[in-house]
């Protein structure tokens, strides 16, 4: 099976497995795991933040950010289809006790965010945070324009609001734009990044921000069950991905562009702009296309009755990717898009 459902399906390379097996470890609840500390220091440097905190998942990183910036009953402004609103099992309401106000578009403007900021009337929820996802998963891996980020940051400062970046695929945005992660993350109070997507590590994310915020995040991490012991074995995989798989993301972007171009040639297929490693296409029946692909040994996702998503990654490259493109095109044709 050629799996294009997500860049989370990658398996550790043999070199990554060796790095994990030989990792120097300690008790991270006591903050004594040297590999974890190396990873945290590396990510703090890359994102331009004072302190970084290793956590098991991107969901936990985002939920820690909500807990840091808001209190139960507060409201968070987020882009349409934002991951931390729609795809984290309702955690924002369950753990941080917040509600969300969604903008009309995934990649929104300061004006669209401003329209959702509540007045100070006591019977209304308090707006406390604006969240941005970059790259935006459900928008097809689109990159959030930095000029809009800067304008939204100015709006947040004007109203005393926090600003959080869900940067699960920030590495992709940096490679695609040529801007460093630190430049892209500079306007934000907190930023989450993930290692188990394009970087190919089996697990792990980081939340980064100021010393005072991360001091509180450390306690919240323990509260949510994220205090781990000899976790340097996992941090070593994340470090390996940072050091060896970041630059090669450009290959995934080129592969996605090639796949998008192939699908645009088919009748009745509308392909969204491809900016990084995600291809989103509108079809007559996503179920039919996905089923046809499965019969040909290829997996990708139906994200709505008429929209499919395909994600390129390091486990499908070279000859395997050429086979994948041919198979995807054949599946679309079999489903009526000849």
N, C-alpha and C positions, 0 to 999 in steps of 0.2 A: 504494500500500500504506500503510495506517495501522499504524504500528509501535508496539505496546505491550509488546514483549519486555522492555525495560529503559529506565531513564532515561539509560543510556549511549549511546543511539542518536541523541541530539540533535545538530544541526549548528549551528556558530557562526552567530549572527545577523550581519547586515551590519554593525551597529555594533561588534560584537565583532571582526569581521574587520578593520575599520578601526583599532581600537585595537591589534590585533596587528601590523598592517602598519607602524604608525608608532611602535612601541615603541623606546625607548632601550635599547641593548644593550651588553654587554661580555663578557669571558671569565669565566664563572662558576666554572671550576676555580680561577682566581686570585681568586675572590670579588669580581669587578669588574663584575658585571652589575647596573646600578642598578634595573632593573625587578624582577629576582629579589629583590633586597634589600628593595625596597618591599613585595613580596608576603610575604616571610618575616616582616618586621616587623609587617605587618598581621595575619597569622595568629597570631603570638606574642601580640599584644595581644588578639585575639578569644578565644583559648583560655586566656589567663591564664598562659602559659608564658614562660620566659625567652628561649628561642631556638627558631626554626623552621627547617627545612631542606627546600627544594624538591626533589622527586624525580619521576621520570617517571610512576610508577604507584602505586596503592594497595598492590599486592602488594609492591613494593619497600619502601614505608614500613612495612608490617607486618613484613616480614622483617628489616629493620634493627632494629626493636624487639626481635624475638626474639634477634637477635645481641647486642644491648646487655644484655639481662637474663639470658641463659642461656648455658651452655656445652655443647659436645657431650656427650650422655649425660644431660642434665638433662630434667626433665619440666615441661610447661606445662599448667595447668588452663584449659579453655575450655568455653564453652557448646556444647550439642548443635548440630550443623550450622553451627558458626562458620565464617565465610568464610576466615580465615587458616589454618584446619585443613583444610577440605574442598575449597576452590575456588581454591587457589593452586599447583596442580600438584605438591604434595608438597614445596614449597620449604622448609618448616620443618625437615624431615628432611635435605634435600639441603644447605642452606647453614648453618643454625644447628646442625644435628645433634641437634635435640631430638625428643622424643616427646610425645604429648598424652594427657591424661586428660579425657574428655568428661563433662560433667554430664548428668543425665537429661533436663533441659529446656533450651530455648534461653535463656529468661530465668530464671536460677537464683538461689538464695538463698545466703547466707553458710554456712548449715548444709550445703547440698549441696556447696559448694566445700570446706568443712572436711573432709568425709568422704573427699576425694581427696588430701589433703595427706599425703605419705609420712613415715614415721618416719625417723630419722637412721641407720638400719642401713646399713652400708657396701655391702651387696650390693643395695641398692635405688637406683633413680634418685633424684636430688635434685629435689624440687619447688622451682622458682625463680620462677615467674611465674604470675599469673592474668590472663587476657585476657577482656575484655567487648566485645561488639559492640552499638553503639547508633547508629541503629536497627538491629534485627536483620533482615537480608534474608530468610532462609528462614523466619523466624517471621511473615512477612507485613508487614515494616516496623514491627514493634512497638517501642515505646519502653521501654527498660530502666528500671524504677522507681528513682528516685534514692535512695529509702530503702534499697533493697537494695544499690545501689552503695556507699553510705556504710558499710553493715554489712560488705560484702566488703572494702572498703578497710581497715577496722579489723582484720579478720581477716588481711589481707596484712601489715599493719604488725606485728601480734602475732607473726607467724611469719617476719618478715624477708624477705617476698616482694615482688617487683616487681608493679606493676599497670599494664597497658596497655589503652588504649581504641582499638579499631578504630572510629573515628568517620567512616567513609566517608560516611554520611548524617547526621552530627551536626547539620548545618544543618537538616535536617527535624525532628529531635528538638527543637531549640531553638525553631523556629517553632511547632511543635505544642504545646509545653508552656508557652511564654512565658518560659522560663528562658534565660539567655544561654549561649552555648557555654562561656564561662569557668566558670560555675557547674557545668555538667554535666561539665566536664573536670577540675575542681579536685581530686578525689581521686586522680587518676592521675599516675603518673610520666612516662608518655609517651602521646601521642595522635596518631593519624593522621587526616587529613581529606582529602577528595577533591573535585576541581573538575569532573570529567568526568561526574558523575551529574546531580543535580538542578540544578546551577548552569550546565550547558550548555557548559562549556569543552571543547575537543577533547581535552585531555590534562592530566595533572598532579595530584599530591598533595603533602602536606606532612607531615612528622613533626616534632612539637614536644615539648620537654622542657627539662630543666635545661641549663646551659652545659656542664657536664662530660659529660653524656650525648651532647649534640649534637656535641661535639668528637670523640668516638669515632664517632658516626654519620656524620660527614663522611668519615672514612677508610673506613668500611665501604661508604658509597655509592660511593666511587671503586673499591673492590675489586669491587663487583658491576656495574660498568660504568655507574653513574648520574652520573658526572661529565660535565656537558655544557658547552658553550661559550657561544655567543651565544643563550642559551635565554630571554632576556627576551621574545622573540616569543611563546613559549608562556605564560610567566608573565603577560603582559599579558592573555591570554584569561582566565586564572584570576582576575586582579584585576577584570576587567570583570564576570565572573560574581558575584564577591563583592559588588560595589558595585551591581549592577543586577538580579540574579536571586534574591537571597536571600529578600527579603520575599515575592516572588510564589510561593514554595513553598506558601503557604497555598492558592493556587488549585489546585495539584496535589492537595493533601489533600482539598479539597472535591470535586474531580472523582473521586477514588478512592472517596470515600464515596458519591457518586451512583451510580457503577458498581456498587459492592458492594450497594447497596440494590436496584438493578435485578435483579441476579443472585439475590438472596434470594427473589424472587418466583417463581422457576422451580422446577419439580418436581425433587426429587432433587439439588439443589445446596446444599452447605453452605459458607457463606462465613465465613472467619475474621474476627475483629474488625479493622476498618480504622482505623488510627490515623494513618497518614501517606499515602504515595503508592503503596502496594503493596496489591494485592488478590489474596488466595490463596483458591482455591475447590476444594472436593472434588467430583468428578463421577464418573459411571459409567466413562467412558473418556476420559482426557485426550487421547489420540491422535485420537479421533474429533472432539472439540470443536475441537482445534487445526486439524485438516484442514478442517473445515467453515468455520472462520473464514478460513483461507487462500483458500478458494474465493470468499469474499466480500470479499477484499482487506484482511484484517486479520490482523496477526501478534501472537501472544503465545506464552508458553512452557509446555510440559509439564514439570514438575519431578519428577514421578513418574507411574506408570501411572494414578493417579486424582486427581492434583492439578495444577492449572494456576495460573500466576502472570501477572498483568497489572499494568503499571506506568505510571502517568500522568506526564507531563512537559511541558515548555514547547513542544514541537513539535506537540502535539496539544491544541488549545484552541479555545474558541468553537464555531463551527458544525462544525468538524472533529471536535470531541469528541462533540457530539450525534450525528453520523453514526457515530462509533465505538461509542457505547453501543448504538444501534439495531442495528448490525452484529454486535456481540458477543452481544447477546440473541438475534438471529436465528440465529447459529451454534450457540449452546447448544440452541435449540429444534430445529434441524435434526439435532443429535446425540442427540435423544431427551429433552431436558429442557423439554418444552412446558408 
